[in-house]
Amino acid sequence: METRRRSVVKAIIWNAIGLAVMTLVGLIATGSAAVGGALALVNTAIGLTMYVIYERVWAGIAWGRHG
C-alpha cells in the first residue's frame, strides 16, 4: 500500500511538470505570460487536488494487486 506522503509527493512532482507545460501552452494560446501563468496555476491547483483524491481512492482498492 502506498502512504499518503508518497501520494502527495508524486502529485506535487507531476503537477510541477504540468504547471510548466500549461504555462507554455497558455503563453502560446494567449500571447500573455500573466494570463498563461494564471490559467496554469488554476489548472495545477485543481489537478493536484483531484490527483491526490484519485490516488488515495485507488490505494484502498485491492483489485489487480498480487500478494
CHARMM-style PDB file with segment names, atoms N, HN, CA, C and O in Angstrom:
ATOM      1  N   MET     1       0.843  -1.184   0.000  1.00  0.00      PROA
ATOM      2  CA  MET     1       0.000   0.000   0.000  1.00  0.00      PROA
ATOM      3  C   MET     1       0.887   1.245   0.000  1.00  0.00      PROA
ATOM      4  O   MET     1       1.957   1.260   0.609  1.00  0.00      PROA
ATOM      5  N   GLU     2       0.445   2.244  -0.664  1.00  0.00      PROA
ATOM      6  HN  GLU     2      -0.424   2.232  -1.159  1.00  0.00      PROA
ATOM      7  CA  GLU     2       1.182   3.496  -0.774  1.00  0.00      PROA
ATOM      8  C   GLU     2       0.783   4.432   0.360  1.00  0.00      PROA
ATOM      9  O   GLU     2      -0.394   4.526   0.710  1.00  0.00      PROA
ATOM     10  N   THR     3       1.769   5.125   0.933  1.00  0.00      PROA
ATOM     11  HN  THR     3       2.724   5.049   0.648  1.00  0.00      PROA
ATOM     12  CA  THR     3       1.480   6.060   2.016  1.00  0.00      PROA
ATOM     13  C   THR     3       0.899   7.359   1.465  1.00  0.00      PROA
ATOM     14  O   THR     3       1.064   7.677   0.287  1.00  0.00      PROA
ATOM     15  N   ARG     4       0.223   8.099   2.329  1.00  0.00      PROA
ATOM     16  HN  ARG     4       0.090   7.841   3.285  1.00  0.00      PROA
ATOM     17  CA  ARG     4      -0.317   9.408   1.936  1.00  0.00      PROA
ATOM     18  C   ARG     4       0.811  10.340   1.506  1.00  0.00      PROA
ATOM     19  O   ARG     4       0.689  11.076   0.528  1.00  0.00      PROA
ATOM     20  N   ARG     5       1.911  10.294   2.255  1.00  0.00      PROA
ATOM     21  HN  ARG     5       2.011   9.696   3.050  1.00  0.00      PROA
ATOM     22  CA  ARG     5       3.036  11.177   1.940  1.00  0.00      PROA
ATOM     23  C   ARG     5       3.568  10.910   0.528  1.00  0.00      PROA
ATOM     24  O   ARG     5       3.828  11.848  -0.226  1.00  0.00      PROA
ATOM     25  N   ARG     6       3.729   9.641   0.175  1.00  0.00      PROA
ATOM     26  HN  ARG     6       3.518   8.879   0.788  1.00  0.00      PROA
ATOM     27  CA  ARG     6       4.203   9.280  -1.162  1.00  0.00      PROA
ATOM     28  C   ARG     6       3.224   9.770  -2.220  1.00  0.00      PROA
ATOM     29  O   ARG     6       3.638  10.315  -3.243  1.00  0.00      PROA
ATOM     30  N   SER     7       1.934   9.582  -1.984  1.00  0.00      PROA
ATOM     31  HN  SER     7       1.597   9.140  -1.153  1.00  0.00      PROA
ATOM     32  CA  SER     7       0.916  10.047  -2.932  1.00  0.00      PROA
ATOM     33  C   SER     7       1.004  11.553  -3.132  1.00  0.00      PROA
ATOM     34  O   SER     7       0.903  12.036  -4.259  1.00  0.00      PROA
ATOM     35  N   VAL     8       1.189  12.293  -2.053  1.00  0.00      PROA
ATOM     36  HN  VAL     8       1.271  11.900  -1.137  1.00  0.00      PROA
ATOM     37  CA  VAL     8       1.268  13.750  -2.145  1.00  0.00      PROA
ATOM     38  C   VAL     8       2.529  14.185  -2.888  1.00  0.00      PROA
ATOM     39  O   VAL     8       2.468  15.072  -3.739  1.00  0.00      PROA
ATOM     40  N   VAL     9       3.667  13.572  -2.576  1.00  0.00      PROA
ATOM     41  HN  VAL     9       3.717  12.851  -1.884  1.00  0.00      PROA
ATOM     42  CA  VAL     9       4.927  13.926  -3.257  1.00  0.00      PROA
ATOM     43  C   VAL     9       4.809  13.639  -4.756  1.00  0.00      PROA
ATOM     44  O   VAL     9       5.198  14.465  -5.581  1.00  0.00      PROA
ATOM     45  N   LYS    10       4.277  12.476  -5.102  1.00  0.00      PROA
ATOM     46  HN  LYS    10       3.961  11.805  -4.431  1.00  0.00      PROA
ATOM     47  CA  LYS    10       4.088  12.150  -6.520  1.00  0.00      PROA
ATOM     48  C   LYS    10       3.186  13.173  -7.191  1.00  0.00      PROA
ATOM     49  O   LYS    10       3.463  13.605  -8.310  1.00  0.00      PROA
ATOM     50  N   ALA    11       2.120  13.561  -6.523  1.00  0.00      PROA
ATOM     51  HN  ALA    11       1.895  13.211  -5.614  1.00  0.00      PROA
ATOM     52  CA  ALA    11       1.183  14.534  -7.087  1.00  0.00      PROA
ATOM     53  C   ALA    11       1.840  15.890  -7.286  1.00  0.00      PROA
ATOM     54  O   ALA    11       1.616  16.546  -8.303  1.00  0.00      PROA
ATOM     55  N   ILE    12       2.652  16.315  -6.319  1.00  0.00      PROA
ATOM     56  HN  ILE    12       2.834  15.782  -5.493  1.00  0.00      PROA
ATOM     57  CA  ILE    12       3.319  17.613  -6.434  1.00  0.00      PROA
ATOM     58  C   ILE    12       4.302  17.621  -7.597  1.00  0.00      PROA
ATOM     59  O   ILE    12       4.344  18.578  -8.370  1.00  0.00      PROA
ATOM     60  N   ILE    13       5.085  16.566  -7.723  1.00  0.00      PROA
ATOM     61  HN  ILE    13       5.051  15.788  -7.095  1.00  0.00      PROA
ATOM     62  CA  ILE    13       6.053  16.494  -8.826  1.00  0.00      PROA
ATOM     63  C   ILE    13       5.331  16.476 -10.176  1.00  0.00      PROA
ATOM     64  O   ILE    13       5.703  17.200 -11.099  1.00  0.00      PROA
ATOM     65  N   TRP    14       4.306  15.650 -10.276  1.00  0.00      PROA
ATOM     66  HN  TRP    14       4.003  15.062  -9.526  1.00  0.00      PROA
ATOM     67  CA  TRP    14       3.544  15.560 -11.525  1.00  0.00      PROA
ATOM     68  C   TRP    14       2.929  16.912 -11.871  1.00  0.00      PROA
ATOM     69  O   TRP    14       2.944  17.321 -13.032  1.00  0.00      PROA
ATOM     70  N   ASN    15       2.391  17.603 -10.878  1.00  0.00      PROA
ATOM     71  HN  ASN    15       2.378  17.271  -9.934  1.00  0.00      PROA
ATOM     72  CA  ASN    15       1.757  18.882 -11.130  1.00  0.00      PROA
ATOM     73  C   ASN    15       2.759  19.992 -11.420  1.00  0.00      PROA
ATOM     74  O   ASN    15       2.420  20.946 -12.120  1.00  0.00      PROA
ATOM     75  N   ALA    16       3.982  19.896 -10.904  1.00  0.00      PROA
ATOM     76  HN  ALA    16       4.257  19.121 -10.335  1.00  0.00      PROA
ATOM     77  CA  ALA    16       5.019  20.863 -11.263  1.00  0.00      PROA
ATOM     78  C   ALA    16       5.340  20.746 -12.751  1.00  0.00      PROA
ATOM     79  O   ALA    16       5.523  21.751 -13.438  1.00  0.00      PROA
ATOM     80  N   ILE    17       5.405  19.521 -13.234  1.00  0.00      PROA
ATOM     81  HN  ILE    17       5.256  18.705 -12.676  1.00  0.00      PROA
ATOM     82  CA  ILE    17       5.619  19.302 -14.668  1.00  0.00      PROA
ATOM     83  C   ILE    17       4.442  19.877 -15.450  1.00  0.00      PROA
ATOM     84  O   ILE    17       4.628  20.576 -16.446  1.00  0.00      PROA
ATOM     85  N   GLY    18       3.242  19.581 -14.993  1.00  0.00      PROA
ATOM     86  HN  GLY    18       3.091  19.013 -14.184  1.00  0.00      PROA
ATOM     87  CA  GLY    18       2.036  20.098 -15.647  1.00  0.00      PROA
ATOM     88  C   GLY    18       1.967  21.610 -15.632  1.00  0.00      PROA
ATOM     89  O   GLY    18       1.521  22.223 -16.602  1.00  0.00      PROA
ATOM     90  N   LEU    19       2.408  22.221 -14.535  1.00  0.00      PROA
ATOM     91  HN  LEU    19       2.771  21.723 -13.747  1.00  0.00      PROA
ATOM     92  CA  LEU    19       2.407  23.680 -14.432  1.00  0.00      PROA
ATOM     93  C   LEU    19       3.308  24.288 -15.501  1.00  0.00      PROA
ATOM     94  O   LEU    19       2.928  25.257 -16.159  1.00  0.00      PROA
ATOM     95  N   ALA    20       4.480  23.730 -15.671  1.00  0.00      PROA
ATOM     96  HN  ALA    20       4.789  22.943 -15.137  1.00  0.00      PROA
ATOM     97  CA  ALA    20       5.405  24.232 -16.691  1.00  0.00      PROA
ATOM     98  C   ALA    20       4.811  24.091 -18.095  1.00  0.00      PROA
ATOM     99  O   ALA    20       4.872  25.017 -18.904  1.00  0.00      PROA
ATOM    100  N   VAL    21       4.240  22.927 -18.365  1.00  0.00      PROA
ATOM    101  HN  VAL    21       4.190  22.175 -17.708  1.00  0.00      PROA
ATOM    102  CA  VAL    21       3.651  22.687 -19.690  1.00  0.00      PROA
ATOM    103  C   VAL    21       2.456  23.612 -19.933  1.00  0.00      PROA
ATOM    104  O   VAL    21       2.336  24.205 -21.005  1.00  0.00      PROA
ATOM    105  N   MET    22       1.580  23.734 -18.945  1.00  0.00      PROA
ATOM    106  HN  MET    22       1.677  23.253 -18.074  1.00  0.00      PROA
ATOM    107  CA  MET    22       0.392  24.574 -19.109  1.00  0.00      PROA
ATOM    108  C   MET    22       0.744  26.053 -19.216  1.00  0.00      PROA
ATOM    109  O   MET    22       0.059  26.803 -19.912  1.00  0.00      PROA
ATOM    110  N   THR    23       1.806  26.482 -18.531  1.00  0.00      PROA
ATOM    111  HN  THR    23       2.362  25.874 -17.965  1.00  0.00      PROA
ATOM    112  CA  THR    23       2.248  27.870 -18.666  1.00  0.00      PROA
ATOM    113  C   THR    23       2.677  28.138 -20.097  1.00  0.00      PROA
ATOM    114  O   THR    23       2.329  29.167 -20.677  1.00  0.00      PROA
ATOM    115  N   LEU    24       3.427  27.218 -20.657  1.00  0.00      PROA
ATOM    116  HN  LEU    24       3.709  26.383 -20.186  1.00  0.00      PROA
ATOM    117  CA  LEU    24       3.868  27.361 -22.041  1.00  0.00      PROA
ATOM    118  C   LEU    24       2.682  27.351 -23.005  1.00  0.00      PROA
ATOM    119  O   LEU    24       2.607  28.178 -23.913  1.00  0.00      PROA
ATOM    120  N   VAL    25       1.771  26.425 -22.806  1.00  0.00      PROA
ATOM    121  HN  VAL    25       1.832  25.753 -22.068  1.00  0.00      PROA
ATOM    122  CA  VAL    25       0.577  26.356 -23.667  1.00  0.00      PROA
ATOM    123  C   VAL    25      -0.244  27.635 -23.532  1.00  0.00      PROA
ATOM    124  O   VAL    25      -0.704  28.188 -24.531  1.00  0.00      PROA
ATOM    125  N   GLY    26      -0.430  28.108 -22.291  1.00  0.00      PROA
ATOM    126  HN  GLY    26      -0.057  27.658 -21.480  1.00  0.00      PROA
ATOM    127  CA  GLY    26      -1.185  29.346 -22.076  1.00  0.00      PROA
ATOM    128  C   GLY    26      -0.518  30.542 -22.713  1.00  0.00      PROA
ATOM    129  O   GLY    26      -1.185  31.408 -23.279  1.00  0.00      PROA
ATOM    130  N   LEU    27       0.810  30.592 -22.621  1.00  0.00      PROA
ATOM    131  HN  LEU    27       1.352  29.889 -22.161  1.00  0.00      PROA
ATOM    132  CA  LEU    27       1.554  31.677 -23.256  1.00  0.00      PROA
ATOM    133  C   LEU    27       1.369  31.647 -24.769  1.00  0.00      PROA
ATOM    134  O   LEU    27       1.126  32.680 -25.392  1.00  0.00      PROA
ATOM    135  N   ILE    28       1.484  30.465 -25.355  1.00  0.00      PROA
ATOM    136  HN  ILE    28       1.682  29.625 -24.849  1.00  0.00      PROA
ATOM    137  CA  ILE    28       1.322  30.332 -26.808  1.00  0.00      PROA
ATOM    138  C   ILE    28      -0.110  30.677 -27.223  1.00  0.00      PROA
ATOM    139  O   ILE    28      -0.323  31.351 -28.231  1.00  0.00      PROA
ATOM    140  N   ALA    29      -1.093  30.211 -26.439  1.00  0.00      PROA
ATOM    141  HN  ALA    29      -0.921  29.664 -25.620  1.00  0.00      PROA
ATOM    142  CA  ALA    29      -2.502  30.413 -26.798  1.00  0.00      PROA
ATOM    143  C   ALA    29      -2.950  31.861 -26.630  1.00  0.00      PROA
ATOM    144  O   ALA    29      -3.749  32.363 -27.420  1.00  0.00      PROA
ATOM    145  N   THR    30      -2.427  32.538 -25.587  1.00  0.00      PROA
ATOM    146  HN  THR    30      -1.778  32.130 -24.945  1.00  0.00      PROA
ATOM    147  CA  THR    30      -2.913  33.892 -25.302  1.00  0.00      PROA
ATOM    148  C   THR    30      -1.927  34.989 -25.661  1.00  0.00      PROA
ATOM    149  O   THR    30      -2.314  36.146 -25.829  1.00  0.00      PROA
ATOM    150  N   GLY    31      -0.654  34.633 -25.779  1.00  0.00      PROA
ATOM    151  HN  GLY    31      -0.340  33.694 -25.643  1.00  0.00      PROA
ATOM    152  CA  GLY    31       0.364  35.642 -26.032  1.00  0.00      PROA
ATOM    153  C   GLY    31       0.753  36.416 -24.785  1.00  0.00      PROA
ATOM    154  O   GLY    31       1.545  37.355 -24.856  1.00  0.00      PROA
ATOM    155  N   SER    32       0.202  36.029 -23.648  1.00  0.00      PROA
ATOM    156  HN  SER    32      -0.441  35.266 -23.590  1.00  0.00      PROA
ATOM    157  CA  SER    32       0.473  36.732 -22.394  1.00  0.00      PROA
ATOM    158  C   SER    32       1.005  35.756 -21.359  1.00  0.00      PROA
ATOM    159  O   SER    32       0.374  34.740 -21.067  1.00  0.00      PROA
ATOM    160  N   ALA    33       2.175  36.073 -20.804  1.00  0.00      PROA
ATOM    161  HN  ALA    33       2.688  36.898 -21.041  1.00  0.00      PROA
ATOM    162  CA  ALA    33       2.740  35.222 -19.758  1.00  0.00      PROA
ATOM    163  C   ALA    33       1.882  35.270 -18.501  1.00  0.00      PROA
ATOM    164  O   ALA    33       1.733  34.259 -17.815  1.00  0.00      PROA
ATOM    165  N   ALA    34       1.318  36.431 -18.194  1.00  0.00      PROA
ATOM    166  HN  ALA    34       1.440  37.253 -18.752  1.00  0.00      PROA
ATOM    167  CA  ALA    34       0.490  36.578 -16.990  1.00  0.00      PROA
ATOM    168  C   ALA    34      -0.794  35.748 -17.094  1.00  0.00      PROA
ATOM    169  O   ALA    34      -1.150  35.031 -16.160  1.00  0.00      PROA
ATOM    170  N   VAL    35      -1.472  35.846 -18.213  1.00  0.00      PROA
ATOM    171  HN  VAL    35      -1.182  36.429 -18.973  1.00  0.00      PROA
ATOM    172  CA  VAL    35      -2.711  35.086 -18.401  1.00  0.00      PROA
ATOM    173  C   VAL    35      -2.395  33.598 -18.493  1.00  0.00      PROA
ATOM    174  O   VAL    35      -3.083  32.777 -17.885  1.00  0.00      PROA
ATOM    175  N   GLY    36      -1.371  33.251 -19.240  1.00  0.00      PROA
ATOM    176  HN  GLY    36      -0.812  33.918 -19.734  1.00  0.00      PROA
ATOM    177  CA  GLY    36      -0.965  31.848 -19.349  1.00  0.00      PROA
ATOM    178  C   GLY    36      -0.582  31.265 -18.002  1.00  0.00      PROA
ATOM    179  O   GLY    36      -0.944  30.132 -17.683  1.00  0.00      PROA
ATOM    180  N   GLY    37       0.154  32.045 -17.209  1.00  0.00      PROA
ATOM    181  HN  GLY    37       0.447  32.965 -17.468  1.00  0.00      PROA
ATOM    182  CA  GLY    37       0.541  31.590 -15.873  1.00  0.00      PROA
ATOM    183  C   GLY    37      -0.648  31.441 -14.949  1.00  0.00      PROA
ATOM    184  O   GLY    37      -0.713  30.485 -14.176  1.00  0.00      PROA
ATOM    185  N   ALA    38      -1.593  32.369 -15.013  1.00  0.00      PROA
ATOM    186  HN  ALA    38      -1.541  33.146 -15.641  1.00  0.00      PROA
ATOM    187  CA  ALA    38      -2.801  32.281 -14.180  1.00  0.00      PROA
ATOM    188  C   ALA    38      -3.621  31.046 -14.535  1.00  0.00      PROA
ATOM    189  O   ALA    38      -4.098  30.333 -13.652  1.00  0.00      PROA
ATOM    190  N   LEU    39      -3.779  30.800 -15.818  1.00  0.00      PROA
ATOM    191  HN  LEU    39      -3.391  31.379 -16.536  1.00  0.00      PROA
ATOM    192  CA  LEU    39      -4.503  29.595 -16.255  1.00  0.00      PROA
ATOM    193  C   LEU    39      -3.797  28.334 -15.764  1.00  0.00      PROA
ATOM    194  O   LEU    39      -4.438  27.385 -15.314  1.00  0.00      PROA
ATOM    195  N   ALA    40      -2.487  28.337 -15.856  1.00  0.00      PROA
ATOM    196  HN  ALA    40      -1.965  29.108 -16.222  1.00  0.00      PROA
ATOM    197  CA  ALA    40      -1.706  27.184 -15.419  1.00  0.00      PROA
ATOM    198  C   ALA    40      -1.837  26.965 -13.914  1.00  0.00      PROA
ATOM    199  O   ALA    40      -1.946  25.821 -13.472  1.00  0.00      PROA
ATOM    200  N   LEU    41      -1.828  28.037 -13.115  1.00  0.00      PROA
ATOM    201  HN  LEU    41      -1.739  28.966 -13.474  1.00  0.00      PROA
ATOM    202  CA  LEU    41      -1.967  27.903 -11.662  1.00  0.00      PROA
ATOM    203  C   LEU    41      -3.326  27.332 -11.273  1.00  0.00      PROA
ATOM    204  O   LEU    41      -3.412  26.463 -10.406  1.00  0.00      PROA
ATOM    205  N   VAL    42      -4.379  27.814 -11.907  1.00  0.00      PROA
ATOM    206  HN  VAL    42      -4.310  28.520 -12.612  1.00  0.00      PROA
ATOM    207  CA  VAL    42      -5.718  27.287 -11.624  1.00  0.00      PROA
ATOM    208  C   VAL    42      -5.788  25.815 -12.009  1.00  0.00      PROA
ATOM    209  O   VAL    42      -6.293  24.994 -11.244  1.00  0.00      PROA
ATOM    210  N   ASN    43      -5.288  25.483 -13.178  1.00  0.00      PROA
ATOM    211  HN  ASN    43      -4.878  26.150 -13.800  1.00  0.00      PROA
ATOM    212  CA  ASN    43      -5.278  24.101 -13.634  1.00  0.00      PROA
ATOM    213  C   ASN    43      -4.491  23.203 -12.680  1.00  0.00      PROA
ATOM    214  O   ASN    43      -4.923  22.094 -12.368  1.00  0.00      PROA
ATOM    215  N   THR    44      -3.338  23.685 -12.220  1.00  0.00      PROA
ATOM    216  HN  THR    44      -2.987  24.586 -12.474  1.00  0.00      PROA
ATOM    217  CA  THR    44      -2.491  22.906 -11.326  1.00  0.00      PROA
ATOM    218  C   THR    44      -3.157  22.692  -9.974  1.00  0.00      PROA
ATOM    219  O   THR    44      -3.100  21.589  -9.430  1.00  0.00      PROA
ATOM    220  N   ALA    45      -3.779  23.711  -9.427  1.00  0.00      PROA
ATOM    221  HN  ALA    45      -3.825  24.607  -9.868  1.00  0.00      PROA
ATOM    222  CA  ALA    45      -4.454  23.578  -8.128  1.00  0.00      PROA
ATOM    223  C   ALA    45      -5.576  22.547  -8.203  1.00  0.00      PROA
ATOM    224  O   ALA    45      -5.712  21.704  -7.316  1.00  0.00      PROA
ATOM    225  N   ILE    46      -6.367  22.616  -9.248  1.00  0.00      PROA
ATOM    226  HN  ILE    46      -6.257  23.301  -9.968  1.00  0.00      PROA
ATOM    227  CA  ILE    46      -7.464  21.659  -9.421  1.00  0.00      PROA
ATOM    228  C   ILE    46      -6.895  20.264  -9.675  1.00  0.00      PROA
ATOM    229  O   ILE    46      -7.351  19.287  -9.082  1.00  0.00      PROA
ATOM    230  N   GLY    47      -5.908  20.174 -10.551  1.00  0.00      PROA
ATOM    231  HN  GLY    47      -5.538  20.967 -11.033  1.00  0.00      PROA
ATOM    232  CA  GLY    47      -5.313  18.877 -10.883  1.00  0.00      PROA
ATOM    233  C   GLY    47      -4.651  18.214  -9.699  1.00  0.00      PROA
ATOM    234  O   GLY    47      -4.785  17.003  -9.520  1.00  0.00      PROA
ATOM    235  N   LEU    48      -3.933  18.979  -8.878  1.00  0.00      PROA
ATOM    236  HN  LEU    48      -3.824  19.963  -9.023  1.00  0.00      PROA
ATOM    237  CA  LEU    48      -3.274  18.430  -7.696  1.00  0.00      PROA
ATOM    238  C   LEU    48      -4.299  17.854  -6.727  1.00  0.00      PROA
ATOM    239  O   LEU    48      -4.133  16.742  -6.225  1.00  0.00      PROA
ATOM    240  N   THR    49      -5.336  18.599  -6.474  1.00  0.00      PROA
ATOM    241  HN  THR    49      -5.470  19.502  -6.882  1.00  0.00      PROA
ATOM    242  CA  THR    49      -6.385  18.131  -5.564  1.00  0.00      PROA
ATOM    243  C   THR    49      -7.028  16.849  -6.076  1.00  0.00      PROA
ATOM    244  O   THR    49      -7.193  15.890  -5.322  1.00  0.00      PROA
ATOM    245  N   MET    50      -7.382  16.831  -7.327  1.00  0.00      PROA
ATOM    246  HN  MET    50      -7.248  17.610  -7.939  1.00  0.00      PROA
ATOM    247  CA  MET    50      -8.046  15.655  -7.899  1.00  0.00      PROA
ATOM    248  C   MET    50      -7.110  14.450  -7.945  1.00  0.00      PROA
ATOM    249  O   MET    50      -7.548  13.321  -7.724  1.00  0.00      PROA
ATOM    250  N   TYR    51      -5.834  14.675  -8.228  1.00  0.00      PROA
ATOM    251  HN  TYR    51      -5.478  15.592  -8.407  1.00  0.00      PROA
ATOM    252  CA  TYR    51      -4.880  13.572  -8.298  1.00  0.00      PROA
ATOM    253  C   TYR    51      -4.677  12.923  -6.938  1.00  0.00      PROA
ATOM    254  O   TYR    51      -4.622  11.697  -6.839  1.00  0.00      PROA
ATOM    255  N   VAL    52      -4.565  13.734  -5.886  1.00  0.00      PROA
ATOM    256  HN  VAL    52      -4.610  14.730  -5.966  1.00  0.00      PROA
ATOM    257  CA  VAL    52      -4.390  13.183  -4.543  1.00  0.00      PROA
ATOM    258  C   VAL    52      -5.617  12.351  -4.164  1.00  0.00      PROA
ATOM    259  O   VAL    52      -5.478  11.247  -3.637  1.00  0.00      PROA
ATOM    260  N   ILE    53      -6.788  12.863  -4.424  1.00  0.00      PROA
ATOM    261  HN  ILE    53      -6.901  13.760  -4.853  1.00  0.00      PROA
ATOM    262  CA  ILE    53      -8.017  12.109  -4.131  1.00  0.00      PROA
ATOM    263  C   ILE    53      -8.039  10.807  -4.929  1.00  0.00      PROA
ATOM    264  O   ILE    53      -8.340   9.747  -4.380  1.00  0.00      PROA
ATOM    265  N   TYR    54      -7.727  10.881  -6.202  1.00  0.00      PROA
ATOM    266  HN  TYR    54      -7.483  11.742  -6.648  1.00  0.00      PROA
ATOM    267  CA  TYR    54      -7.704   9.711  -7.084  1.00  0.00      PROA
ATOM    268  C   TYR    54      -6.730   8.654  -6.575  1.00  0.00      PROA
ATOM    269  O   TYR    54      -7.072   7.473  -6.521  1.00  0.00      PROA
ATOM    270  N   GLU    55      -5.515   9.069  -6.200  1.00  0.00      PROA
ATOM    271  HN  GLU    55      -5.237  10.028  -6.244  1.00  0.00      PROA
ATOM    272  CA  GLU    55      -4.505   8.133  -5.691  1.00  0.00      PROA
ATOM    273  C   GLU    55      -4.954   7.481  -4.394  1.00  0.00      PROA
ATOM    274  O   GLU    55      -4.753   6.281  -4.205  1.00  0.00      PROA
ATOM    275  N   ARG    56      -5.556   8.248  -3.503  1.00  0.00      PROA
ATOM    276  HN  ARG    56      -5.720   9.222  -3.657  1.00  0.00      PROA
ATOM    277  CA  ARG    56      -5.990   7.697  -2.217  1.00  0.00      PROA
ATOM    278  C   ARG    56      -7.138   6.705  -2.408  1.00  0.00      PROA
ATOM    279  O   ARG    56      -7.194   5.688  -1.717  1.00  0.00      PROA
ATOM    280  N   VAL    57      -8.032   6.984  -3.319  1.00  0.00      PROA
ATOM    281  HN  VAL    57      -7.986   7.810  -3.880  1.00  0.00      PROA
ATOM    282  CA  VAL    57      -9.122   6.044  -3.604  1.00  0.00      PROA
ATOM    283  C   VAL    57      -8.530   4.735  -4.122  1.00  0.00      PROA
ATOM    284  O   VAL    57      -8.897   3.661  -3.646  1.00  0.00      PROA
ATOM    285  N   TRP    58      -7.629   4.814  -5.080  1.00  0.00      PROA
ATOM    286  HN  TRP    58      -7.331   5.687  -5.467  1.00  0.00      PROA
ATOM    287  CA  TRP    58      -7.032   3.602  -5.641  1.00  0.00      PROA
ATOM    288  C   TRP    58      -6.148   2.871  -4.638  1.00  0.00      PROA
ATOM    289  O   TRP    58      -6.002   1.652  -4.727  1.00  0.00      PROA
ATOM    290  N   ALA    59      -5.557   3.588  -3.687  1.00  0.00      PROA
ATOM    291  HN  ALA    59      -5.675   4.578  -3.615  1.00  0.00      PROA
ATOM    292  CA  ALA    59      -4.736   2.933  -2.667  1.00  0.00      PROA
ATOM    293  C   ALA    59      -5.575   1.995  -1.804  1.00  0.00      PROA
ATOM    294  O   ALA    59      -5.056   1.035  -1.234  1.00  0.00      PROA
ATOM    295  N   GLY    60      -6.864   2.275  -1.712  1.00  0.00      PROA
ATOM    296  HN  GLY    60      -7.286   3.055  -2.175  1.00  0.00      PROA
ATOM    297  CA  GLY    60      -7.749   1.438  -0.910  1.00  0.00      PROA
ATOM    298  C   GLY    60      -8.435   0.329  -1.680  1.00  0.00      PROA
ATOM    299  O   GLY    60      -9.215  -0.427  -1.100  1.00  0.00      PROA
ATOM    300  N   ILE    61      -8.169   0.211  -2.963  1.00  0.00      PROA
ATOM    301  HN  ILE    61      -7.536   0.825  -3.434  1.00  0.00      PROA
ATOM    302  CA  ILE    61      -8.806  -0.813  -3.794  1.00  0.00      PROA
ATOM    303  C   ILE    61      -7.819  -1.957  -4.003  1.00  0.00      PROA
ATOM    304  O   ILE    61      -6.703  -1.752  -4.480  1.00  0.00      PROA
ATOM    305  N   ALA    62      -8.243  -3.150  -3.644  1.00  0.00      PROA
ATOM    306  HN  ALA    62      -9.150  -3.317  -3.257  1.00  0.00      PROA
ATOM    307  CA  ALA    62      -7.344  -4.315  -3.726  1.00  0.00      PROA
ATOM    308  C   ALA    62      -7.325  -4.937  -5.115  1.00  0.00      PROA
ATOM    309  O   ALA    62      -6.425  -5.723  -5.409  1.00  0.00      PROA
ATOM    310  N   TRP    63      -8.261  -4.624  -5.962  1.00  0.00      PROA
ATOM    311  HN  TRP    63      -8.992  -3.986  -5.723  1.00  0.00      PROA
ATOM    312  CA  TRP    63      -8.363  -5.231  -7.287  1.00  0.00      PROA
ATOM    313  C   TRP    63      -7.064  -5.077  -8.074  1.00  0.00      PROA
ATOM    314  O   TRP    63      -6.500  -3.986  -8.160  1.00  0.00      PROA
ATOM    315  N   GLY    64      -6.606  -6.171  -8.639  1.00  0.00      PROA
ATOM    316  HN  GLY    64      -7.064  -7.057  -8.570  1.00  0.00      PROA
ATOM    317  CA  GLY    64      -5.421  -6.166  -9.503  1.00  0.00      PROA
ATOM    318  C   GLY    64      -4.096  -6.249  -8.772  1.00  0.00      PROA
ATOM    319  O   GLY    64      -3.041  -6.233  -9.407  1.00  0.00      PROA
ATOM    320  N   ARG    65      -4.128  -6.335  -7.485  1.00  0.00      PROA
ATOM    321  HN  ARG    65      -4.985  -6.348  -6.970  1.00  0.00      PROA
ATOM    322  CA  ARG    65      -2.880  -6.447  -6.712  1.00  0.00      PROA
ATOM    323  C   ARG    65      -2.566  -7.912  -6.462  1.00  0.00      PROA
ATOM    324  O   ARG    65      -3.461  -8.741  -6.299  1.00  0.00      PROA
ATOM    325  N   HSD    66      -1.295  -8.206  -6.437  1.00  0.00      PROA
ATOM    326  HN  HSD    66      -0.568  -7.532  -6.570  1.00  0.00      PROA
ATOM    327  CA  HSD    66      -0.849  -9.560  -6.113  1.00  0.00      PROA
ATOM    328  C   HSD    66      -0.167  -9.529  -4.758  1.00  0.00      PROA
ATOM    329  O   HSD    66       0.565  -8.594  -4.436  1.00  0.00      PROA
ATOM    330  N   GLY    67      -0.414 -10.555  -3.978  1.00  0.00      PROA
ATOM    331  HN  GLY    67      -1.009 -11.316  -4.240  1.00  0.00      PROA
ATOM    332  CA  GLY    67       0.291 -10.673  -2.694  1.00  0.00      PROA
ATOM    333  C   GLY    67      -0.443 -10.209  -1.562  1.00  0.00      PROA
ATOM    334  OT1 GLY    67       0.056 -10.263  -0.438  1.00  0.00      PROA
TER     335      GLY     67
END
